[in-house]
Amino acid sequence: MAGNWTVCGVCDFRNINKASIVWCSECDEGLCGECSEQHGAVKSSRNHSVISVTEYQKLPSNVLEIAQTCQKHKEQYQTFCKKHDCPCCRRCVIETHNECKDLIAIDDIVQNVKSSSAFFEVEQTLVQMLENVRRIRNDRTENLKCLLDQRVKIERDIKQTRKMINDHLDKIQDKIIKELYANEENESKRIKMLLCEIESIEKGISDLQGNQNNIRQHASELQTFLALKHIEKEVSDKAECIQSVLKNEDMKIKTLALEVNKDVQDICRADCFGSVSVDSKSCKVVIDSNKNKEAQMMIPSLISKCIDDIKLSNKMQIDLQSAGGVRGCAILPNGKMMFCDYNKGNLIVLKSNGMHEFEIPLGTRAFDLAYFERENSIAVTSGYGKTAIHIIDLNSRTIKRTIQRRLTPFGIALNKTVLVYCEAGLGIIEMQLNSESEKTLVYLDMPSFSYVAVHGDNMYYTNKDNHSVTCYDIHGNLKWEFKDTQNLQYPQGISVDNNGNVYVVSRDTHSVVIISLMESVAEQYCPLVMA
């Protein structure tokens, strides 16, 4: 540890308490004004560099605590041992480092150290580290702002949705109340018309009663007899009228009832407005590091098989003319082949020799499939029809699970133990097979009929709308995009071989385009023989 720089070391040795005004790093002690003059005059110390105590105390506390003399032997350091990476005094060399060969004079190693490359590298590293920290801070600050903006937007969407529901409920409420009034008015009108008819019959009967009383009082016996026949006929007519009224449809007791729509009841039974989730994706901050750059330069590039050596040959011809439209295929480890019959909604399974083995009906359009050997199962995307992914047990040849999706799933692939698939309008999704938990790897307005393939830490997907093949890493970072509309038009199925070469079906040019992963450009085009 450095000596007490607040007092003069020479005076303190003589038991004189005197404040220091300069510091000699080589002597490792402070000096007062008088001692400083003597220090500069003495031959052994006249070349020593001194600085004012005021300037010296600006050094960091951990630097001030560094011992500049051997604490064990109380002698000046004379050499530096590269083997043990430590400074040594004369006695240290004799006692401990006598057999060490990499001993350098301390004066040689500290000469011009402030302008050395090591000092400069540390200085540059600190600059880079500070810049990296600032990038991380800016990234987190931006994420905070993004969270705030998203919260405000989602809150606005919730309120807007609530208003939309309220407006819609008000609208259908007004509609059903109008219907209620209309039904009540219509039935009341019919009953009132029937009441008028009944009142007419009632009046006729009352008139007959009055006539009969008058006849009893004033008519002769002959007149009474002759009038009685006429009265009997009218009574019979009135009786028929009464029977007719009783049989009238409007005599049924009419009541009004309300049957609430099931969808409206479901709103009342809903225990939550929706769900708010937190999605995570890899940080986009790129850390600069000279050491990392040096390490990357030392790593040799992997050389994949040259695509000039790739030759396509007809290995087997398969008759699938009975299929409604083949969209996806897979070759199982046992050699069996599986095809998605898009139009008929079937999964076609062929033996390794190409002979038909069985079919599994799905009841929806079958677009693409992925085989996971551990469960001997197939995941099939619907591609319109039902927005779902079907998990099919090949042992029982039945659908054992259906995973509903918000939007339409198209191309699908297996990445180790998780499914990676294209969802139209949303992007590339990763789903755990067991828990069905999911996360969006790449957010984009994914077009329909897109396919995806996974190789190592890379994902490749086809975009029929702009005739491109795009590569992302597994964290969702864009690596490259390939376009060549002369040879690649309406890309569809995609696959990657063990050498990292990407094979893409170009539907409109009737060809397979092979893209070298080394250059990320297409170097060869192999035409398909169309049956």
Disulfide bonds with the S-S distance in Angstrom:
none
